[in-house]
Amino acid sequence: MKNIVRAAIYSVLLIVSGAYAENNQNFYQDRPYLQDFAEKIPLSPELAGTKLSSVCSDRNGRILVLSNKGLLQIHNGKLVPEKQNRPLLDMQIINMDTYRNQFIYLTDKVVLSNAWAGKLNIRHKTDDVGLFEMGSSFDFLVTGKDALAYFEQSKNIEKLNTAQKHIKQLLFDRKRNRFLILSNNQLDCFSPGNKVKNVFEGRNLNCIELINDNTVLLVGTQDGYIELDANTFGQRSALKKELPCADIRCIRQIGKKVWFGTSRGAFALHSDRQKDYYASKRWLLEDTVIDLAKGPNNSVLVLGHGGLSIIHFKMMTLQQKAKHFDKLTRKRHIRYGLNSALNLSRPGDFSTGILVDTDNDGLWTSMYLAGELFRYDVTKSQDALQNCYEAFEAMERLTYINPLEGFPSRSFERTGYKLADKSRWRPAEDQIWDWKATTSSDEIVGHYFVYSIFAEVIPDEKWRNRSIHLMEIIMDHIIRNDWYLIDYDGKPTLWGKWHPDYVNKFPKQVGDRRLNSVEIIGFLQTTYHFTGKEIYKEKAFELMDKYGYLDNIMIPISQIGRVPGIDLTTEWNHSDDELAFLSYWNLYKYAFTDELREKYGRAVREHWEIERPEKNPLWNLIYAMTGTDEFDLDETIWGLKEFPLDIIGWSVQNSHRKDLEFLGPNFRNQTIRKVLPPDERPMSKYNGNHFRLDGGEGGRREYSGDIYLLPYWLGRYLQKIR
């Protein structure tokens, strides 16, 4: 009976505990959300130079583009001539639209459709016909030379003279049974049976759209947009200029969002005024938008001069997104087990991709391997385990391929095929391989970060011991060489320096004093934890007690700043943020005492507070490792959701935007008050500035999926994502 009562009480406590966690947002329950991604449909080569004018999609999911060479359709990822409807090939189609979700066409002679058994075929007898707009019951308005013509039931009811020149758009207001007529400087209104009436005047007007159940009329201009009352045409707002681009070319309400096509991309406005900006080749073939339309399956069609871009929205979980990046990484980024860069000789063309070496192959591989280790620990996936073994062997070889005991190489490659920094390479003993020297602290941080995780997660003791041995021989190299990494030439590498003479020569405002102390104490603690050898503990306390390394670790990160005459302090170093947070894993997790762990926790929190504006999911989750509940869970999930599926290094520009709150020059190079979503800013790894507005590699590089995979699987490992 007591056991039954205890079980019942325990069950209640579990329920209460779970509810408490939900209410306090201690974890995120992974559920499907709308993930956006782009499909780009360029003109086929034989149509180069073709002028595109409009795009539509019908109830059958067919997409047509109108050009000066007729109708175009999508075939094999290209826009090609549409030849299915032979009679249309012989017609001069001037304009195109959809009416009741069916295609409808304006030619030089008629308004027609192939729907409704082809019965809609009305001669308009209008010279220089240009635009048309359907009414409520197969009536329509067309523009001609200095005139408008209205047709109803196949008859020309009215020919309307108008003072407007160069009419830009016609729009039918179904709620009030009237047509709106927009020109450069005015808006007119025509109701069948009445005269054309001027209802609004402005300057540089480009487009109009009825939104919010036809209660608001938006007027797009070359310098923003205006809201009018759709009933009275009274102005509801001043000219709205605080936009990603104020040169509005077209407006469409699609679903619950209002889409704006501009000369510098497209943006969607939510009901809460939040904006999603779609620009650069990550999203569009080109940024000048000609037309917008609703596409199949809730997609959005964005037409530019060079072709069609389709913004898709797919229900996806964070785990499904992780599978996308896992597949991408395994398919295109594994070189001898290393997590490598992929360079593209033609922008965005994977068929031209070449795997290349970098300065930090060990660090990038460690971050990929860590993600796979967390995945294995959570899922027990044998595929993840195999990935772990392959990546570990590559990292292990970095240390064994050179003749220097305990010295990890930056990279390795077959002789004659190295690409980057050729002066840094040395031949291996077998003369078949080369290894890259000049290893920096970045690499050592990566090795210790991932070897400690490997030694805890991998089920096979022999493999675990291999990682422990690597930690030991690397640490022995550093101790044996008086706290330096000693290269092939017998000299310390440029950045592999932890000796007090180097570390303490800097004023406290210089980041390397704090960072290098964090690193070396973390290395020593980790090696002691896994080997139990007292020398590592003794050396750590010697550095902390005799040389002030603990005091260095506790230097407030807010004190880091410029110091005249020291090049390291010209600006905030975001690579140092990466090295610090990866080192915090070893520093905090393997602290010698609870007292030290408490101090380390304060140091981590203080750094995290400085980094909070970046909404960095990896920094947030490493901070969560310390046991805190206050690690910005919502911002972490936001960063993972907003991370783009396309991680090619497209060139991106945001500095022109008028919807951003810019900051003045500052040490951290925080350019704007609020960080942009990852899918709107230049792609970078975690050593980049998340506040960088412009940049990219012109589509000539694809980044690896570890940027997403590491924080996602760390979140799962810590049970902050479930």
N, C-alpha and C positions, 0 to 999 in steps of 0.2 A: 504493500500500500504506500509506504514511504517513497519507494522508487517511482511509483506512478505519479505521486504528488510532485516529486522533484522534477520528473520529466515534464509535467504540465507547466510548472513554474519556469523551467528552463525554456520551454517553447514560447511562453509569454514574453520572457526576457529577450529572446531572439527577435520576436516580432516588434517589440518596443524598440529594441536596439536598431533594427532595420529601419523602422519609421523615423527614429531620431536621426539616423544617418541621412535618410532622404531629405528630411526637413532642413538639415543643416548642410546639405549639399557636400557631403564628404566624398561622394562618388557620383559618377555619371552612368546612368543605365543606357547602354548603346541601343538606340532605336533608329529606324530609317529617317533620313532627312533628305531634302532636295539638294543634290549635287549638280552643279552646272559644269558643262564642258563644251568645247567648240568642235564643230566639224567644218572644214574649209573646202569649198568647191570652186577651184579656179576655172577660168576659161580654158577650153581645149586649145592646143597650140594653133590649130588652123583658124581659130577665131580671134587671134591676137589683134588688138586694136578695135574690137567691136565695142560699140557704145551701148551700155545697159541703161535701162530707164525705170523698170518696176519689177516687183516680184509678188507672186500670189500663191496660195495653196487652197485646194478645194476640199470638199467633204470626203473625198476618196484618198486624201493624203498625197495627191500629186502636187508637185511644185513646178511652176513655170516662171521663167524670166523673160521679159520682153526686151528686145534689143533692136538696133537699127538693121539687123540682119534676120529679123523675125523672132519667133518664139524659140526659147532654149529650154532644155530639160537636163536633169542630172543623169549621167551614165558613167559608171566606173569611176566615180569621184571627180568627174569633170562636167562642165557645162558644154553641151553639144546641141546641134540643131534638133528641134522637135519635129518629127516627121510622121507621127502616128495619124494625125488628121490631115489628109492630103489636101482637101479644099482650102484649109487655112494657109498652106504653103503658097498659094497663088494670090493671097489677099495682102493688101498693104495695111497691116495692123498698126494703128496709131497709138492706142492705149489699151489697157487691160485692167480688169478688176474682178472681184468676186461679188456675186449677188445671191443671197440666200445659199451661201456656201457652194455656188457653182461658178465656173469661169464664164466671164462675159467679155466681149471684145468690141472695141471701137475701130472700124476701118475708115478709109477715106470715103466710103459710100454708105455703110450700114452700121447699126448696133446689132450684134448677134450673139448667140450662144449655141453650143451643141447640146445643152441640157434641154429639158422640157420638150423632148422629141424634136429639137431644132426649130420649134415654132417661132421663137423670138428671132426675127430678122427684119429690122425696121430701117428703111432708108431715111437718112437725116437731111440730105440735100443741103449740106452746110459746107461752104468753102473754107479751106484752111482749118479743118477741124483739128482740135488739140486735146481737150479734156472732156470727160463725161462723168456724170454721177447719176446713179439710179435712185428713184424715189421710192414711194411706199408700195406701188402696185404696177411694176413694169413701166412706169413713166420715167423719163430721164431728161436731164439738162445737158446740152453740149455747148462747147465754146467754138466759135469760128472767128473769122476776121472781123474785129471790132463789133462782135454781136454775140448774143446768146440765143439758143433755140430750145424751146421746151416741147417735148413730145409726150402724148398720152394716148394709149390705146391705138398705137401705130399711126397717129396723126400729129402733124405739126400744129399745136394749139397756139403757140405764141412765138414770135420772133422778137427778142428783147434787145433794144439798144442799151448800151452801158457806157458810162464815161471811163470805165476802167480799161487800162491798157495792160497787156501782158498778164493775164489772169494766171495765178500760180496754183490755185487749188479750188475745187468744188467739194462741198460736204453737205450731205442731207441730214437734217435734224428730224428724225422720225417722230419724236415726241410731239413736235409742233408742226409737222408737215410743211417744212420750208427748206429751201436750199440756201446755203451760205456760199458767198463768192468772195474769194480773197485775191487781192492784187498787192502790189508793192507797198502802197501807202493807205489802203482802206479795206474795210470789210463791208460788203453789201449783203442784203437779204432779199430773197424772192420767194413769195408764196404763190402757188398757182392761182391765177385770176387777179393778181395784184401787180403793181409796178415794183420794179427793183428799187430798194430803199437802202440808203447809206446808213449804217448803224455804228460804225467805229472807224476812227482814223488814227494812223500811227506812222511809223517810219521803218523801212527795211523789214517789212513783214514777209515771212517765208512760208508758214504752214499753220494749220488749225486742227484741233481735235476736240470732240465732245467726250467728257469723262464723268465719272461718278453718276451713272444713270442719267446722263444728259442734263445734269444740273450745272456743270461748269464747262466753259469753253476756254481752251488754252490757245493762245496765239503765240507761235514761235517767231522770233526775230533773229537778226544777226547778232544781237547783244543780250540774249536771254529770252524769257517768256513772260507773258501776262495772263492773269486769270480774269475772265469776264463772267458775269452772271449769264447763263445760257438763255435765260428768259428775257431779260431786259437789256442785255449787253452792257450793263453797268460794270465798271472796273472794280474787281474784288481785291486786286493786289497791285502793288507797284511792280515795275519791271524786275524780275528775279534774275540776278546775274551770278549769284554764288553757286556756280555749277561746274562740273568737270570741264565742260566746254560750253560757252554761251552762244556759239554760232549754231542755232537750231535749224536743221534742214527738214526734218519730218518728225511727227509725233503720232504715236499709236497707243491706245489703251489695249493691252493684251492681258487677259485675266485680271488680276487685282492690281497689276502694276502698270504705270504709264512709262512708255519707252520713248526716248528721245534719240534721234539720229543727228549727229553733228559732223562738223568738219574734222573732228579729232576723236572719233569713236562714238560709241553709243552708251547711254546710261539708262538705268531703270529706276524709277522713283516709286518707293513703297508708300502706303497710306500714312505711315508714321514719319515720312520725309527722309527715311534712310535711302541712300543711293548705292547702286551697284554699277561700277564703271567697267565697261568692256572696251578695251583699246589695246593696241599693239598686236603683233602677229600671234600672241598667245591666244587671242580671241578672234581676230578679224584678219582677212586677207590684206586689207588696208583700212586706214582710219577714216577716210572720207566716206560718209554714209549717204547713199542715194535714196534708199527706200527701206522701210520696215514693214513686216507683216507677220501675222500669226501663222505658225507652221504646224505640221502634224504633231500629235502627241505633246501638246503644250510647249513646243519649241518656238523659238523666235527667229525669223529670217531677217538677216541684215545684208543688204545688197550694197556693194561697192563697185568701183570702176573695174576692178580686176576679177570680180566674181562674187560668189555668194558664201556667206558664213552663216552657219546654223548654230544657235545657242541651244543646247539640249539641257533638259532638267530631268534627272533620274533619281528615283528613290534609292538611297544607298545608306548602309551603316558604315561606321568608322572601320569595322573589321573588313567589310567588303572593299573599302578603299585601300586598306593595307594589302589585300590580295592583289589589287591592281599594281601597287608599287613593288610588291614581291616579284611578280611576274616580270615587270619592266626591268628590275635590277638583275634578275637571273638571266634574262634574255640578252641584255645589252651592256652589262657593266662588270662582268666577272672576268678578270685577267689573271690567270695562274692562281685563282682563289682570292686575289686582291679585289677590293672594291674600287674600281677605276673610273676615270673620266672618259667620256665618249665625245670626241671631236668630230664635227660634221663639216666636210668641205663645201657642201651646198646647204644653205640654211634650211633646217627642218627636215632634211632628206636623210633618213636613217640608212639608206643603201650606201651612203658615202661615209658612214661612221667608222672611226678608227679608235681603238682603245689605246690610251696614251698613259705614260708614267707622269706622276706629279711629285712635288716635294714632300707631300704628306700622305703617301699611299698607306703607310702604317696607321696614321690617325684615322683616315676615312674608313679603312677596313675595320679598325677597332669599333667604330661607331655602328657600322653595319653588323658586325659580329655580335655586339652587345644586344642589338635589337633582336637578332635571331636567338640568342641565349634566353632572353626574356620570353620570346615566343615559345621556345621549347619548354621552359619552366611552366608556362601557363597551359599549353595545349598538349604537351608530350608528343608533338608531331615529329615523326621520324624524318620527314623532309627537312624540317627546321634543324634537327640534330645533324643530318648529313651536311647541311649548309654550314653549321658551326664547325664541324671537323675540317671542312675544306678551307674555310677562312682562317681557322687557327693554324693549320699547317702552313699557309702562306705567310702569316705573321711570324711563326716560328722560324721559317726559312730566312726572314729578314735578318735575324740574329746569327744564324749559322752559315750564311752564304759568304760572309767575309771572315778574314783571319783574326779579327779583333775580339777577344773574349768578352762576352757580355755587351757588345756594341750593336744595337739594332740598326740595320741599313734603312735609308729612307725608302728605297724601292729596289727592285731587281728586274732585269730584262735580258733576253738573249742578246749575245754580242752582235753589234751592228744594227740594232733596232731601237735603241734608246732615242728619245725625241727631245725631252726638256732638259735644260741645264747640262749640256754635254760635258762641261769641264768638271762636274762633280762626280763623275762615274769612274769606277775602278774595275779592272778585270778580276773575275773570280779565279780561284786556283785551277779550275778545269778548263779555263779559256773558252768556255762555251757561253758562260753567263757574265754579265756585268752587274755590279751593285752600286747604288748611289750613296755617297758619303755625306759628310757635313750634317749629320743628324742633329735635330734641334730638340728642345724640351717638349715641343708639341708632340713628337713621336713617343717620347717616354711617357708622357701623360696618357696617351692613348693605350699604350701597352699595359700600364698598371691598371688603368680603369677596367679594361676588358679581361685581363688575366685573372683579376680577383673575382669577377663575375663567373668566368669559366670555371674556376676552381671550386665555386659553390654550387653551380648548376649542373655541370656535366655528370652523368651517372657513372661513367667508367673511371675508376681510381687511377689507372695508368695515365689516362689523358689528363686528369686533374693534376697529377704530379708533374707532368711535362710543363704545364703552365706555371706551377709553383717554382720549378727549377729555373724557368726563364726569369721570373721575378728576382730570384736569388742571384743569378749570375749578372743580371743588369745592375742590381744594387751593389754587388761586389765590385763591379767595374767602376762605379761612381765613387765608392769608398776608397778603393785601391788607388784611384787617380786623384785623390784629394778633392773630392766633390766636383769633378769635371768629367764630361764626356771627351775622351781622347780619341782623335781621328787617326786615319792612316798615316798622317805626317807627324804624329807624336804631339800635336798641339790640340788645345781645347777647341771644340766647334764653337761657332759664333754665339749660339744660344744655349748650349748645354753646360750651364754654369750655375752651381749652387754653393760655391765656396763663400765663406763669410766676407772675404776680401772683395768679392764681386757684389754680393747681395747687400751688404751693409755700407757700401760706398755711396749708395743712393740716398738722397733725402727721403723722408717718409712720404712725400707727395708723389714719388715715382713708383708706378705700379709694380715694377719688377721686384722691388724689395719685399712687398707683401706676397706677390704671386709666387716667386721662387721659393719662399719660405713655406707657403702652403703646399707646393708640389713636393719638396724633398721630405717634409715631415709626413705627408701622406704616403710617399713611397716606402719610407722606413717602417711606419706603422703597419702597412699592408704586408710587407715582407716578414716582419716579426709575427704577425697574426698567423700566417700560413706555415712558417718554418719553426717558430718557437725559439729561434736563436737569439740569445741575449744581446749580441753585438749590435743588432739593429735598434733595439730599444735603447741601449746605452748611447749609441751615436745620436739618436733622435733627441734624447734629453740633454746631451752635450750641446747640440745646436740650439735647443730651446733655452737652457739655463745659462750657458756660458756666452753664447753669441746672440741671444735675444730673438731667436726665431719665433717664439711664441708671441712676444710683443709685436713682432712684425706681422704675424697672422692677424692680430687684433687691431692693426691700424684701421681706422674707419675708412671704408671705401670712398666715403664722401670727401676725404682729404686728398684723394688722388687728383692731381692737376698739373698745370704747366710749371716748369722750372726753367728759368732762363739758362741757356747754354747746354741743355740736355735734350738731344734729339728725340729720345723716347717719350717726351712729354708734349709733343706738338699737338696731339689730339688723343682722344679716348681710343684705346686699342680694343676693338671688339673681338679680336683673336684671343686676347688675354681673358676676356669674359668666358670664352669657350674653355680655355685651359683651366681657369679657376673653377668653374662649375663641375667639370669632369673630375678635377682633383678633389672637390668637396666630397665626392662619393667615397674616396679612400680616406680622406682626412676625418670625416665624421663617423663613418661606419666602423672604422677600425681604431678608434681612439683608445689610448692606453687606459684611461680612467674616465669615470662618469664626470668628474670635474672638468677634464679637458673637453669631453664631448659637449658639455654645456657651453663652454667658451666657444668651441668651434661652431655650435649651432647659432650663437649670436653673430659670429662673423659671417656665416652663410646668410642669415636673415638680413643683415645690414646690406650685403651685396644685392640680394634679391630685391630689396626695397628700391634700390637705385634702378634696377633693371625692369621693374614692374611695367613702366609705360610701353615697353616693347611687346608685352603679352606673349613672351616666348614660351611655348609649351614645354620645351626641354628644361629650361631653367626652372620653371614652375614645378615640374615633377621631380627634379633633383632636390629642390627645396622641400617638397612633400616627403621625400625619403627621410627627412629628419623627424617626422612624426607630427608635423603641424597640420591642422585642418585649414589654416588660412593660407592657401597657396594659389588663389585665383583660379579655381576650377572652371568657372564659366569662360574666362578668357582663354584657358587652355583648350577647352573643347571648341571654342570659336576659332582658334588658330588652326586646329586640325580640320575642322569642317571647311574653312576658307582656303586651305592649301589646295593649289590647282592640280588637276590630274595631268596637265601638260607642264612638264618641268624642263622644257627646253629654255635655254638662256636667251629668250627674245629681248630685243632692245625695247625698253619701256620708258615712257616719259610721263611725269606727273607735275613737274614744277610749274607748268602753265595753268594749273587748275585754280579756279576762283572759289571753290567750295572748301578749301583747306585753310586752317588757321596756321599761318607760318610764324616761326620763331626767328629771332635774330641769331647771329653767329654765336655759337657756344662750344665749349670744350668737348661735349659729347656728340656734337654734330646731330643733335635732335632737330630736324628741320621743321617739323610740324607738331602741333599740340597733341594730336591723336594719331596713332600709328595706322597706316593703311592696311587693309586685309592682304594676306600673302598673295592672293591672285591678282592684285592690282599693282604690286611693286616689283622691282627687278628680282629675279631669282637669285638666291644666294644660299650658301651653307650657313651654319650657325656662327661662323667667324665674321660674318658681314653685319653691316649696320642696317637694322630693320627700318630705320627712318630715311634710308637712301631713296630719293624720289625718282631719279633717272639712272639709267645704266643698262647693262646687258651685253651679250656677246653676239648680237646680230643673228641669233638663231643657229650659231655654229657650235653649240655645245648642249648636250643633254646632261642634266644632273642625275645623280643616282637617287634611288628611293629611300636611302637611309635617313634622309632629312625628315621624312614622315614616319618611317618604320620605327626608329629609335624612340621617339616620345610616345608613339601609340602603344608599343609593346611594353615600355616602361610603365605607362599608365595602367595597363592590364596587370603587370607584375606587382605593382603596388596596390592593386585593387581599387584604384581611383576611377578606372573605367571597367565596367562589367558587362 
